Amino acid sequence: MTVEENPYGIEALWLQGDPVIKSVAVILLLMSVVSWTVIVIRVVVLWRVSRVAKSAVQFWHAQSFEQGLEMLGGSDRRNLFGYLAEQGRQAMEHHASHKEDLHGHLPLAEWLSASLRGAIDEGREQLQRGLSILASVGSTAPFIGLFGTVWGIYHALVTIGTSGQVGIDKIAGPVGEALIMTAFGLAVAIPAVLSYNALVRGNKGLVSKLNRFGHQLHPYFLARVGQVENHRSEKEKG
């Protein structure tokens, strides 16, 4: 017997299902599509940022800051490590050129720390985008499938009650709906939960590397300011 001839196949169950069962199936299908879209996008982002993280080690072997940015692949906002370095440089330049503003009276080290910390927080938020969707799908999809299961069992009981007979041909359809909804809910939830855990673990490692890079940039920029001021004082003495 082929799938098309099976009276209890998925196609037959879909045609026999009522609007509630069809609505549950459509909702689970949409949740699956959304979750897999998020998974693919987040995996690509994680892979791209991981490649840049490896270049962060080579940044300190550059002969100039601009050459280091080129090694990191530029200072685009999506390039978390290059963006962090560029934000540090802009914070130094901004502090030096706005001495009369309120933040110009803040200690340079604290202003730089706040700027680098803000860039790191932006990077963390960027890495975590979409993860709440996976968490929501993973936690709600089994219960939506369970609702379809309960509704299918209810149909089986109604069929038994109205027919007055307990035959496999009477309850096979409704019970089949119940089992399929259970399996569908789990099929949607399991990839979302596993991907969420893997992405959170990968993001945690990248944020740690980003923090380490920020801690290395902090003394570097302060040393650059000290060198500029020493050079300026030597010129004034000369």
C-alpha angles and dihedrals in degrees: 000000000000126000091254091055095047107108090200098046125121093264092051092046090051092052092047096043121105124234092270094057091044091049091051091049093049092048092051091047092052091047090051093050092048094047094049090048090054091045094053094046094047093047091052091048092047091050093048095048091046090057091052090048089061089054091054089077091056091049090081092054092060120111094225140016092251091053089050091054089052089053089053091051099252135300100281115148090245089056097077098189096044091045091051092053092047092049089054092052092047090050091054093048092045093051092049095049097044103052092142095056122090094256088050087072092057118099110268093233092054093047090050092047091051092049094049091045090052091052090049091051090051089052091050091051091049092053092049097052112125095012091106088060091055091047091051093047093046093051100041105034095075091052092048088051089047089054088056089048093053091047091052092050089049089055090051092053092047090051091051091047096049096043096041089217131100104216130151090232090058099052103027093090099049093041089049089054090052094050093045092051090051092050092044092052092051092045089056097042102044098060090044093052095044092046092047092054093046093048093047090052092048093046091050090056092049093048089052090053090046091052091049091051091049091052089053093048093052098068091037093061093043090052090051091053090049091051092050093049092048091050091049093050092049090053091050091050091048 
